[in-house]
């Protein structure tokens, strides 16, 4: 008999086994699934793992297309989703190991999702009602030993109940509403899978509302007056104290009054110093925002990278809402470990010389985990993006312990024919935390010339600027995450996934997130016929209730009954207007499809438009005047194709963008006979000679095959004659790059 420790993922199981073993853990496996045998004192321990969720929710009984859906159950996720078939063997191993265990400990991530994973394994695979619970925020040996020796004697029932309730709520809402939308289009005489959900609907509405603000925005003209001059051998730029003139006549009066002025006088020069506090420690949202600002890494990818850094033991648990670091973490010990890394050793020496180390903690808290911090373990990073996120976390950690920066603002008032102009500049006089957070400090430095009252300014020009008010900015992948958090919609771990889903469904597009016609029409239709589906107040209400469940103030059953009643009422109203809703959604789908697939006028018939279409053998381009015009063009299968919104300068055929993961988008002409795809000069002559067999070139990679001339939608290139055994490719002339043709 032994104690079975259940981990969330294989990497965590390995680290826990290594931490708890008196000697070296014995690694064994069943059908490729690893587990570890450990001896600790006189106790035998087996450390096994899941691969995330092993159970998911599914409708009970025979599947039907009815809605709303409330009769659901937990089932092995391998039976629900084909993509999760690999998880079946992990569940089988856990079931087998459970049989000989006499004690059970859950050591999944200590949050709502981790608790749900562990709870389901304990009750369904192990057939137990409860288990011990380890709580840790890093996968370092000291933390894991402490978590084991001080493990809770029960599951965290607040997290478990809140987690299960959240899953039930998301299923009730997501499946019921998505089926309703899909059925409405079916009632309108067509078919299109649609989706929305408890948080997805309100999130889309936020983006659509911003888009409507932008489209409805009417710019208002205003005028500003700039004075450009020299003073004390320095240049100075000042703006009229009125700032914005909303009436041009008023601005013209000032210009008329100051016309021809050669000199101006310094009326006053004031300096004000202030302390700029260090940044607060990272919670997940602020990390995602900073990663996007500094490196343009999306919130979803930032979370994925942070999770990898955590499971490798390099940082603490990233899915946290906390901006607080506790002294219990042992700051000096962490810094001493970090000092071993050359990149940070000099900076950390400065911090360790301080008498006390106190972080500039923020206000946000999390009962489960502290703010994100580096553990001090020297990382072995697999790619540059991981290195960037790690560097950002380390430097933020250092900066939060450093001294405030001192900034000095200088305000100069200049009188020119009794009109007052103001120049402002701010500079850093003591860098403080800026030193530790380079190159991520985003602060402008603008130093003004040293002046005194009554100094003369030589006026070089006084200029009138005509401007207009700007519409509100579109959300970025980072700012929409911040907005969702501000409105208490979704969770720290799910917000980036929700935004990603909106992109995948075609509701939004672009780096500056723009609602598509489909997204706008979907929200408008739901606002007209079923406004509760996109009502953030209702979503926020249930978020607050789930927090009360976690705190033990409410029962999950009560919240679910309330949700069932609300969803039922929404669906009853929806069904009354199902056909009308379907017609509007279908129109929006067709309009959006055409807008996203239209490449421009057909260069053959000159009447129709070329559209991207999907067929049995993949995507292609065809004229919408078919069968009258049978013009078609093939498209590459290994890339995402989007309209380039331009024509080829050489042949006037439409151009498209081919987008491949991790590569720069490639723009090319649809015309296979376009002169740009044929190499001229010596390179062209050589290519023709190789094609005719007049010249032979050996493949430089395999040394066995010969280079042959091949062609694709992108143009001509050389490839090995032994393809697919040898996949070597080579560009010729100014043709496409090798990597554009290399097949994975």
N, C-alpha and C positions, 0 to 999 in steps of 0.2 A: 504494500500500500504506500501511497505517496501523496504529496500535495501537488495539485495541478494548478499552475499559473497560466492564465489565459491572456495573451497579448493581442494587440490590434493588428500588427504587421510583423513579417519575418525579421526585419532589422531590429525592431524593438525586442523581440524574443531573444535574439542573439546577445544584445547588450545586457538585458536583465539576467540571462544565464551566466554571462561572464562576470557580472557584478556580484552575484550571490554565491557562486561556486567557491568552495574552500580551495580547490585546486583548479583543474581545467575542466570545463563542462564537456560532456560526451555528446557529440552531435550524431543523431540518427535520423532516418527519414523513412517515410512510407509513401510509395508512389511519387517520389520527388518532393514530398512535403516535409520540411525539416522540423525537428523538435529536439530538445536538449534534456539530458539527464544530469542532475546536479546534486551534490552532497553538501549540505550546510550543517555543520555540527553533527548531530546524530540523526538529522532529518533528510529523507530523500525527497527531491523535488523534480517535477517534470515541467519544463517551460515550453508551451505550445503557442501557436498563433492562428489568427484569422487573417483575412486579407480585406480589411474593412468590413462592411456589412455582409453577413452571411445569410441574413433573412431580410425579406422585403414584404411589402403589403400587396395583396391581390384580392380580387373579388371572389367571394365564396361561390362554390357550385359552378354551373355551366355559364360560360361567358355570354352575356347578351349586351345589346347596344341600348340599354335603358339608362335612365338617369333621373334623379340623383342616385348616387351609389353610396350606401352606408354599410352594407353587409360584407365586411372584409375580414381578412385573417392574415397572420404572419405565415409565410412559406419560405422554404429555402430559395434564395435569390437566383440560384442556378436553374430553378424550375420556372422562373418568371421572365428572365432576360437571358437570351442566348449569349450575349456578350459576357455574361458572368458565369458561363459554364465552368470555367477554370476553378471557381470557388468550391465546386462540389467535392473535390478531393480533400480540401482543407477541412470542410465540415465533417467528412467521413473520418479523418484522422482524429479530430477532437472528440467525436462520438466514441471512438475506440479507446482513446486515452482516458475518457471519463469513467469507464467501467471499473478500473482498478484504483481510482483515486478516492481517498477518504476525506480530503479537504480541498476546497476550491478557493482560488484567489483571482479576482479580476484585476488586470493591470493595463487595461486599455486607456486611451487618452482620457484624462480627467475633465470631461465636459459632457454636455447633454448627448452628443452623438456617440461618444465613446461609451458612456453609461448604457445607452440603448443597445449598442453592439454587444457589450458584456452581458447585460441582462437577458437578451434573447438567447445567447449561447448557454447561459446557466439554466434557464427554464426549459428550453426546447431541446438542446443537444444533451445537456447533463441531467435533465429532469430534476433539478433542485430548485428550491424556493428562494435561496439566498446564498451569499458568498462573502468572503473577505474582500476588502477593497484597498488597493495600493493607490496612493496619491503622490504624484511627482510632477515637476515642471521641466526637468531636464533628464536626459538619458545618460547622465554621468554616474560613475560608480558610487561616489558618496551619497548622492541624492537617492539612488535606487536602493541602496542598503538601508538608509534611513526610512524610506517609504515602506520597505518590507518589514522592518523591525517595529514600525509604528502603524502598521496597516489597520484600517477600520475593520470592525468585526461584522459589518453589514454593508451591503451595497448602499450607494447614496440614493435613497429612494426619491428624494426631491428631483434629482436629475433624471432618474429612470422614468418617473411618472410624467415629467415635463417632456422628455424625449419621445415617449410613446404617444402622448397627446399631440405633439407637434406633427409626428408622422401621420397620425390619423386625420388631423385637420388638413394637412397638405393633400392627402389622397382624396378626402371628401370634396374639397374645393377644386383641385386640379382636374381630376377625372370627370366630375360632374359638369363643370363649366366647359371643359374642352369637348366633351361629348355633345353638350348643348350647342356649341358653336358649329361643330362639324355636322350635326343633324340639321341645323338650320340651313346650311348650304345644300344639303341633300334635299331638303324640302323645296328649295328653289330650283331644283332640277339639275344639280351638278354634284361633284364630289371634290372635297379638299379638306385634308386633315388640318384642324385648327387647334390652337392651345392657348390657355391662359391659366392663371392660378391665383392663390390667395395673396401672394406678394407681387407676382408678375403683372397682374392687371393694374394695380395702383402704381407700380414702377413705370409701366408704359404710359400711364396717364400723365405722370410728372413730366416725362420727356415730350409728350404730345402737347401739353399745356405750354411748355417753353417754346416749342416750334410754332404754335399759334401766336404767341406773343411776338416772336420774331417776324412772322409774316404780316401781322396786323400793325407792326410798328411803323409809325410815320415820322421820319426824321424832322427835327426842328432846327432851323439854322441859328447859329450864334456866331459872335465875333470876339476875337481876342487880340490884344495889342501888345506887341513885343518891342522892347527897347534893347538894342545891342550896342555896347559901348566898351571903352577901355578906361581902367582906373588903376593907378599905382602899378603900371606895367603889367597889368593882368586884364583878361577879358571878363566881361560880366554880361549876363543875359537876365533881364527882368521883365515881368509881366504886369500890366496895369492892375491896380488893386481891385478893380471891379470884376476881374477874372473874365466872366462871360457877359457880353453885352447881348441882350435879347432883341434890342432895337438897333438896327444899323445906323440910324440917324445919330444916336448917342455916341456910337463908336466914331462916326465921321467927325463929330464935333471935337473929340479928343485929338484925332489925327490932324484936323485943321488947326487946332490950337498949338500943337507941338511941331507943326511943319517948319522945317528950316532950323530947328534947334541944334546948336553946336555943342552946348554944355548942359550938364545937369549937376545937381548937388546931392551929396549923401546926407539925407535927413537924419537917419539913425542906423546904428549897427549893433544888433544884440546877439549875444551868444547864450545858448542854454545847453547844459549838459544833462544827460540822463543815463540811467543804468538799463542796459538791455539784458534781461534775464536769459540764462541758458535755456535750450529747448527742453521739453519734458521727455521722459522715456517713451519709446515706441509702444503703442498698442497696435493691433493688426491694421486698423483703418489708417492711422497716420503713417505706418510703414508703407502701405499700398500707395498712399497719396505721394509720399516723398519719392518712392521708387519710380513712379510715373513722371513726376516733375524732373527728377535728376537723370533718369536713364530711359524714359519712355517704355518701361516694362509694365505691361498691363496688370491690373489688380489680380486677375486670375492666375497669371504666371508668377507673380510675386508670392502669392500664397503657396503655389506648388513648390517654388524654390525654397521658401522658408520652411516648409514641411520637410523637405529633403535635408536641409541643414539641421533641423531638429532631430530627425531620426538618425542622423549621422553623429549626433552628440555635440554639435558645434554651437548651437544656440538653444535658448529655452523654448517652451511651447509657444507657437506663434498665434494660435487662435484665442487671443485674449483681448478683453476690453480694458484692461488695466493700464494706467500710466504711472503706476507706483512700484518702486523697488524697495524692498524691506532690508533692513540691516542684517537680518538673519541669513541673507544670501552670502555674506562674507565678502565684502567689496574688495578688500586688500588682497585676498587670496585670488580672486578672479583677475585683478589687474596684474598680479605677480605672474600668473600663468600667461596672460596676454603679452606681457613684456618679452616673452621668449620669441615672439614673432617680430622679425626685423622691421616690418613696415610700421609698427606701433611702439617700438621700445623707447625711443627718445621722448615721445609725447607722454607715455605712461610714467616715465621717470619723473616728469614734472608733477603728475598727479600724486604719485606715491610720496613725494616730498612734503605734501600737505599734512598738517596735523590731524585733520579729520576729513573724511570723505562722506559728503552728504549730497544725494542727488536732488535735482530740482523736480520733485515729483509733481505730477499733474493731478487733476480732480477725478478723472475717470477710474473706476474700480472694477474689480472682477473677483468674486468670491473664490474662484477656482485656481487662478494663476496670477503671478506678478506680470509686470510689463516685460517686453521682450529684451533679452540681454545675451551677450556671448558668454559661453561657459569658460572660455580660456583654452580649450583644447585646440591645438594647431590643426587647421583644416586641410584636407586634401580635396581640392575643388576640381570638378570635372570640366567646367566651362567658364567662359568669361562672365556670363550673366550671373552665375552663382557667386563668383568672386565679387561682382558689383554689389549684390544684395548683402553679402557678408560684410564687406567694407563699410557699407552704409550703416549697418547695425552696430558695428564696433565703434565707428566714429560718433554715432549718436549717443552711444553708451558713455564714451569718454566725455563728450561735450556736456552732458547733463550733470557731470560732477565738477565741471570747471567753473571759473569765476565769471561773473557778468561782464559783458563788454561795455565800454564807456563810449557813448556816441555824443557828438556835439553838433547842434543845429545852429546855423547862423542865419539871421534874418536881416536883410538890408533894405531900407526904404530909400528910394531915389526920387527926388523932386525935379521934374522937368516942366517948366512953365506952370508950376502949381499943380501939375498932374502927378500923382504918386504911383510909382512902379515898385514892385517888390521882387527881390531875388532871394531864393532860399537854397541852402546847401547843407548837407549833412555828411559828416565824416566820422570815422572811427578813430578815437584817440588812444584807447586801450583795447586790444583785440579780445582779450579774455577767451571765451569759449569759441570764438571764430577760428582760432589756431587749431583746435581739435576737430572742427567740423568741416575743414576744407577737404575737397572743393565744393561742398554742398551748401555753403553759406550763400543765400540769395539776397544780398543787400547792396544797394547802390551807394557808391561813394562819390560825392560831388562837393569839392572844396572851392570856396569862393576866395577872391583876393582879400588880403588884409586891408581894411579901410577904417577910417575914423569919420566922425561927424564933420560935415562941411568940406570933405574932400571933393575935388572936381572930377566928374565923369565926362570923358570925351564921347559925345554921341556919334556913333557911326551910322545907325539907321533906326527908324521907328517904323515898324511894319504892321499892317492890318492883316490878320488871318481870318479867313472865312471857313467856318467848320459847321458840322451838324451833329446832333446827338446820335449815338449809336444804339442799335438794338441790343437786348440782353444776349450774352454769349451762350452758345450751345454747351451742353454738358460734355465733359471729357469722361473717359472710362474711370478716372479717379474722382472727379467732382460729383458724379452721380452716386458713387459709393458713399461719399460723405453726406450727400443729401438724403439718401435712404437711411443712414444712421441717425441723422438729425431728426428725421420724422419717425424714428423707431419702427421701420419696416424691414422685415427680414432679420437675419442674424449676422454677426461678424463673419461667420464661415460661409454663408450662403449668398451674400449680396453680389459678389462677383459672378457667381454661377447664374444668378437671375438675369443680370445684364447680358451675359453671354448667350442665354436662351433667347432673349429679345433679338439679338443679332441673327441667331440661327433660324428663327422663325420668319425673318424678313420684315420685322416690325420697325427696326432701326438700322441705320447704316452710317459709315464714316467714322474717322477718328474723333472729329468733333461730332458728337452723336446727333444725328438728324433722324427724326421720325419719318418713315416712308409713308407713301399714300395709304398703304395697307394698314400701317400702325395708326395713322390719323383716323381713317374711316372706321377701323375696329373700335377705337375709343369712342368716337362720335356715336356709332350705332349702339354701343353698350350704354353710353350715357343717356341716350334717348329711351331705350327699351328696358335695360337692366342695370341701372346706375350702381347698385350695390356691389356688382362684380369688380368695379374699378374704384370703389370707395375706400380710401386709405383709413378713414376713421374706424371702419369695421375691422380692417386688418390690424390696426394698431390696438384696438380693444382686445383682440384675442392674443396679441403679443404680450400685453400687460397681464392678461389672465394666466398665460403660461409661465410668466415670471412668478406669479403668486403660487402656482402649482409647485414650482421649484423650491419656493420658500416654505412650502407646507401649509399655506393659507387657504388653498382651494383644492378640490378634488378634480381629477381629470374627467371623470364621468359626467360631472355637472357641466363642465365646459363643452364637452362633446355633444351633450344633449342640446345645449344652447345653440351650438353651431349647426346641428342637424335642422333645427327649427328655422334658423335664418336662411340656410341654403335651400330648404324646401320651399319657403315663401318666394325666394328669388326665382327658382326654377318654375314654379307654378305661373308666375307672371311672364316668364320668358316663353313658355310653351304657347301662351295665348298669342304671341306675336312672332312665333318661330319663322314663318314664311317671309314676313317683311324684313326680319333681321337677316335671314339668309340671302335675300336679293341684294341688300346693301353690301354685305360682306363679299358676295360673289363678284359684284361690280368692282369693289376695291381690289380683290385678288387679280382680276383680269387687267385692270389699269396698272397695278404695280408690276405684274409680270411683264407687260408690254414695255413699261418704262425702263425696267431693269435689263431687258433683253434686246431693246432696239439699238441697232448699230448704225442706222442711217439709211439713206436711199439706196435701192438696188442699182448697182452700176451697169447692169445688163438691160433690164426693161425700163429703168428710169421712172417707173410708176409706183412700184411697191416699196416696202421697207424690208431691210434684212433684220431677221430676229434670230436669237439663239434658241435652239429647241433641243429637247432630249428625245433620243430614239432608242431602239433596241440595242444598238451598238455604241451608245454614248452620245455626247453632245455634238451638235453640228449647227451650221448657220443656213437658213433658207429664206427665200423671198416669201412674203405673206400673200403674194398674188398667185401662189400655187393653186391649181395646176396650170394656169395661164403662163406663169413664169416658173421654170423648174431649176432656177439657179440655186446651187448649194455649195457649201464649203465645209471641209472637215475641220475639226478642232482637236488639239492635243488632249489625251486622256489623263495625263499626269499633272494637271494644273487647274487651278480655279481661274475661269475666264470671265473677264468683265469688259464692258465697252470702254474704249479709250476716249470716246467722245471727240474723235478727230479723224481726218482722212490722210491717206498716204500722200506725201508731197510729190512722189514720183509718178504713181499710177492713179491716184484719186480714189482707190478702193478704201473702205473703212478699215480702221486699225483697232486691235483689241489688246488687252493686257493679260498676260499669263502670269499668275501668281503662284509661287511654290513656297512652301514653308521654309523659313530660314534663308531665303534668297531674295535678291532685289527683283521687283516686278519687271517683266520683259515685255516690251511693246513690239508688236509685229503686224505686218500687213496681211490681210486675208488672201490676197491674190497670189496663188502659187507661182504665177509667171511674172511677178513683179521683178523688174531689173535689180532691185536692191538685194534679191535673194540669189543672184548669180554673180560669181566673182570674175572680174575682168583682169587683164594684164597677165603677168607671169604666173600668178597663182591660178588664174583661170585656165591658162594653157596647160599647166601641170595637172590640174584636176581632170581636164578632158583626156589627157594622155593616160592617166591612171584608169579612167573609166573605160578607155578603149583597150587597155592591157598593154599599151606601148611602154609604160613605165611601171616598175614594181617597187613597192616600199614595204619593208618588213614592219610588223607591229612592234613598237618599242617596248610594249609591256610584256606580252607573252612570248615574243621572239619566234613564234611558230606561224601565226597567221600573217596575211598581207593586208595592207590598208586598201579599202575599197571606197568608192564615192557613194555616199548615201544622201538622201534628202528627207526633209520633214517640212511641216508647215512653216518652220522658222527659216529654212534655207538649206544649202548644201553643207555637208561636213564629211570628214573621213571617219570610218569605223573599221574595226577588225573584222576580217572575213570569217573568223571563228565564233562570232556572236551566236548564241548567248554564252558560250563557254568563256569567251573573253569579251568584256564589255568596254574595252578601251575606245574612246572617241577623241577627235582632235578637230579644232577649228581650221578653216582655210581662209586666207585673205582676211577680210574684215567680217567674217561670218560669226555666227553665234558661238558662245563659249562652250567649252567641253561640258561643264556641269549642267548646261541646259538640256543635254541629251542623255546624261548618265542615268540609267534606270536603277532604282533602288532594289 
